[in-house]
Amino acid sequence: MKISIKYFAMIRDNTGIEGEVIDTNVITPSELYDLLSEKYSIKLKQSDLRVAINNSFESFTTPLKENDVVAFIPPVAGG
């Protein structure tokens, strides 16, 4: 299935891109993040991230569907 992925902050810096569309057989955001972590050597742990699917925060175990938009959101520092 095709999944759109958006990258933010440290993850965007690590991948070098703002987003991409991939064709994959993964079922959950957890599996998707594992796949992307390996592809881009992302060092952030899942437990340090939030995941959004179609602009709503979800669990890393939420089933993905064709054409979902997934965003992995790392911790944000600010003041």
Z-matrix of the N, CA and C atoms (Angstrom, degrees):
N
C 1 1.438
C 2 1.523 1 109.60
N 3 1.306 2 115.86 1 153.49
C 4 1.461 3 120.79 2 178.65
C 5 1.531 4 109.65 3 -89.87
N 6 1.342 5 114.72 4 131.26
C 7 1.460 6 122.56 5 179.25
C 8 1.528 7 107.44 6 -128.43
N 9 1.322 8 116.72 7 131.62
C 10 1.463 9 121.42 8 173.08
C 11 1.517 10 108.16 9 -91.21
N 12 1.321 11 116.21 10 136.06
C 13 1.456 12 120.82 11 -178.46
C 14 1.517 13 108.36 12 -123.80
N 15 1.340 14 115.86 13 134.82
C 16 1.457 15 121.82 14 174.84
C 17 1.519 16 107.88 15 -112.90
N 18 1.329 17 115.52 16 138.22
C 19 1.461 18 121.27 17 -179.93
C 20 1.524 19 109.85 18 -114.19
N 21 1.325 20 115.78 19 140.04
C 22 1.459 21 121.37 20 -179.35
C 23 1.518 22 110.82 21 -129.76
N 24 1.334 23 115.03 22 152.71
C 25 1.465 24 124.41 23 170.81
C 26 1.532 25 112.31 24 49.73
N 27 1.330 26 116.59 25 -124.33
C 28 1.467 27 121.23 26 -174.79
C 29 1.530 28 112.20 27 -60.48
N 30 1.321 29 117.21 28 -34.23
C 31 1.463 30 119.82 29 -179.86
C 32 1.526 31 109.94 30 -69.46
N 33 1.328 32 116.78 31 -41.47
C 34 1.469 33 119.96 32 177.04
C 35 1.527 34 110.20 33 -62.35
N 36 1.336 35 116.12 34 -41.55
C 37 1.467 36 119.49 35 177.27
C 38 1.527 37 110.95 36 -60.88
N 39 1.332 38 116.22 37 -39.13
C 40 1.457 39 120.82 38 -177.77
C 41 1.529 40 112.39 39 -70.63
N 42 1.339 41 116.59 40 -41.00
C 43 1.465 42 120.27 41 -178.17
C 44 1.519 43 112.27 42 -80.36
N 45 1.338 44 116.28 43 -27.99
C 46 1.454 45 120.34 44 -176.80
C 47 1.517 46 114.00 45 80.03
N 48 1.345 47 116.88 46 7.21
C 49 1.461 48 121.38 47 178.78
C 50 1.526 49 109.88 48 -137.54
N 51 1.342 50 115.91 49 157.15
C 52 1.466 51 120.47 50 179.51
C 53 1.521 52 112.22 51 -83.77
N 54 1.305 53 116.58 52 -21.76
C 55 1.453 54 120.18 53 -179.34
C 56 1.512 55 111.05 54 177.70
N 57 1.314 56 114.22 55 173.77
C 58 1.460 57 120.11 56 179.49
C 59 1.526 58 108.81 57 -164.20
N 60 1.304 59 115.45 58 164.14
C 61 1.461 60 122.18 59 172.64
C 62 1.520 61 106.53 60 -113.79
N 63 1.336 62 115.20 61 129.02
C 64 1.465 63 118.52 62 178.55
C 65 1.523 64 109.44 63 -123.78
N 66 1.300 65 114.94 64 155.65
C 67 1.459 66 122.47 65 173.72
C 68 1.520 67 106.08 66 -105.89
N 69 1.328 68 116.92 67 118.73
C 70 1.459 69 120.29 68 -171.41
C 71 1.518 70 111.55 69 -145.26
N 72 1.322 71 115.26 70 164.43
C 73 1.457 72 121.99 71 176.13
C 74 1.525 73 112.28 72 -108.28
N 75 1.343 74 117.67 73 6.27
C 76 1.462 75 119.41 74 -179.89
C 77 1.522 76 109.59 75 -64.65
N 78 1.322 77 115.60 76 155.96
C 79 1.465 78 120.43 77 -174.56
C 80 1.523 79 112.55 78 -109.91
N 81 1.325 80 117.41 79 -27.72
C 82 1.467 81 120.56 80 -175.57
C 83 1.534 82 110.24 81 -129.45
N 84 1.332 83 116.79 82 161.22
C 85 1.460 84 119.65 83 173.26
C 86 1.530 85 112.46 84 -58.97
N 87 1.313 86 117.43 85 -32.18
C 88 1.455 87 121.07 86 177.99
C 89 1.534 88 110.33 87 -60.29
N 90 1.323 89 117.08 88 -47.89
C 91 1.459 90 121.21 89 178.57
C 92 1.530 91 110.56 90 -65.41
N 93 1.336 92 116.30 91 -38.63
C 94 1.460 93 120.48 92 179.11
C 95 1.522 94 110.32 93 -63.32
N 96 1.334 95 117.06 94 -44.63
C 97 1.464 96 119.78 95 -179.91
C 98 1.528 97 110.85 96 -64.22
N 99 1.321 98 117.24 97 -39.80
C 100 1.469 99 119.89 98 176.82
C 101 1.531 100 110.58 99 -59.43
N 102 1.319 101 116.92 100 -43.84
C 103 1.463 102 122.31 101 179.07
C 104 1.532 103 110.84 102 -61.34
N 105 1.333 104 116.53 103 -46.57
C 106 1.461 105 120.88 104 -178.42
C 107 1.524 106 111.96 105 -70.93
N 108 1.333 107 116.39 106 -35.78
C 109 1.474 108 120.20 107 178.00
C 110 1.516 109 110.83 108 -60.36
N 111 1.316 110 115.12 109 -40.62
C 112 1.463 111 119.60 110 178.50
C 113 1.524 112 110.90 111 -69.72
N 114 1.324 113 116.74 112 -43.92
C 115 1.468 114 121.70 113 -177.68
C 116 1.531 115 111.35 114 -62.23
N 117 1.350 116 117.17 115 -42.11
C 118 1.461 117 121.38 116 -174.03
C 119 1.534 118 113.67 117 -108.80
N 120 1.312 119 117.84 118 5.42
C 121 1.467 120 122.18 119 -177.93
C 122 1.528 121 111.83 120 55.03
N 123 1.320 122 115.99 121 45.71
C 124 1.464 123 121.66 122 178.16
C 125 1.522 124 107.98 123 -77.40
N 126 1.319 125 116.03 124 128.89
C 127 1.464 126 121.14 125 -174.36
C 128 1.526 127 114.23 126 -95.95
N 129 1.332 128 118.52 127 -9.54
C 130 1.467 129 120.56 128 -179.55
C 131 1.522 130 110.95 129 -68.95
N 132 1.323 131 116.58 130 139.57
C 133 1.458 132 121.52 131 176.94
C 134 1.527 133 109.70 132 -80.68
N 135 1.323 134 116.11 133 148.01
C 136 1.464 135 120.06 134 175.97
C 137 1.515 136 112.00 135 -55.74
N 138 1.315 137 116.58 136 -36.42
C 139 1.466 138 120.53 137 -177.56
C 140 1.531 139 112.26 138 -65.09
N 141 1.330 140 117.35 139 -15.64
C 142 1.464 141 121.66 140 178.22
C 143 1.521 142 112.78 141 -93.66
N 144 1.323 143 117.65 142 -0.71
C 145 1.462 144 122.63 143 -174.13
C 146 1.514 145 112.46 144 -114.15
N 147 1.336 146 114.65 145 162.78
C 148 1.459 147 122.35 146 165.57
C 149 1.523 148 105.62 147 -114.35
N 150 1.308 149 115.49 148 153.93
C 151 1.462 150 119.48 149 176.01
C 152 1.524 151 108.24 150 -124.48
N 153 1.330 152 114.59 151 137.84
C 154 1.459 153 120.76 152 174.97
C 155 1.523 154 107.93 153 -120.26
N 156 1.321 155 114.50 154 137.60
C 157 1.462 156 120.90 155 175.91
C 158 1.519 157 106.42 156 -121.48
N 159 1.324 158 115.79 157 120.43
C 160 1.465 159 121.50 158 -179.10
C 161 1.526 160 111.49 159 53.01
N 162 1.322 161 116.12 160 45.08
C 163 1.469 162 124.79 161 175.45
C 164 1.519 163 115.42 162 70.67
N 165 1.324 164 118.21 163 17.46
C 166 1.469 165 122.01 164 175.38
C 167 1.521 166 109.08 165 -126.73
N 168 1.341 167 116.12 166 132.60
C 169 1.455 168 118.51 167 176.25
C 170 1.517 169 109.46 168 -63.55
N 171 1.324 170 115.78 169 135.05
C 172 1.460 171 122.53 170 -177.61
C 173 1.521 172 109.85 171 -137.01
N 174 1.310 173 115.58 172 176.14
C 175 1.458 174 123.26 173 176.04
C 176 1.526 175 109.16 174 -83.90
N 177 1.317 176 115.51 175 154.87
C 178 1.464 177 120.23 176 175.47
C 179 1.529 178 111.73 177 -69.02
N 180 1.331 179 118.00 178 -6.87
C 181 1.465 180 121.12 179 178.66
C 182 1.532 181 112.91 180 -104.00
N 183 1.333 182 117.31 181 2.73
C 184 1.459 183 121.30 182 178.78
C 185 1.527 184 110.00 183 -65.28
N 186 1.331 185 118.33 184 129.38
C 187 1.469 186 119.53 185 179.20
C 188 1.536 187 111.53 186 -63.83
N 189 1.320 188 116.26 187 136.79
C 190 1.455 189 121.77 188 176.54
C 191 1.520 190 110.21 189 -88.37
N 192 1.351 191 114.61 190 152.49
C 193 1.454 192 121.34 191 178.20
C 194 1.528 193 109.79 192 -127.50
N 195 1.305 194 115.65 193 159.54
C 196 1.463 195 121.91 194 176.99
C 197 1.527 196 110.29 195 -48.94
N 198 1.332 197 115.80 196 134.95
C 199 1.462 198 124.42 197 176.81
C 200 1.522 199 115.20 198 69.23
N 201 1.332 200 118.48 199 13.87
C 202 1.463 201 119.94 200 173.32
C 203 1.525 202 109.19 201 -63.87
N 204 1.334 203 114.81 202 152.56
C 205 1.458 204 122.13 203 173.04
C 206 1.524 205 106.30 204 -111.32
N 207 1.324 206 116.53 205 118.75
C 208 1.462 207 122.68 206 -175.78
C 209 1.521 208 109.28 207 -113.90
N 210 1.333 209 115.18 208 133.03
C 211 1.469 210 120.55 209 175.94
C 212 1.518 211 108.32 210 -125.78
N 213 1.310 212 115.06 211 128.77
C 214 1.468 213 121.21 212 174.09
C 215 1.523 214 106.47 213 -99.34
N 216 1.327 215 115.82 214 121.83
C 217 1.457 216 121.09 215 -172.39
C 218 1.518 217 109.96 216 -113.13
N 219 1.334 218 116.36 217 111.33
C 220 1.461 219 120.27 218 -179.36
C 221 1.525 220 111.17 219 -78.94
N 222 1.333 221 116.68 220 169.87
C 223 1.460 222 119.55 221 176.79
C 224 1.533 223 109.82 222 -59.71
N 225 1.313 224 114.71 223 144.03
C 226 1.456 225 120.09 224 -178.79
C 227 1.523 226 108.83 225 -117.56
N 228 1.303 227 115.85 226 129.83
C 229 1.465 228 120.38 227 175.50
C 230 1.526 229 107.38 228 -100.06
N 231 1.266 230 115.68 229 147.00
C 232 1.459 231 118.65 230 178.75
C 233 1.505 232 111.29 231 -172.67
N 234 1.269 233 114.71 232 177.93
C 235 1.448 234 116.99 233 -179.00
C 236 1.481 235 112.55 234 -152.59
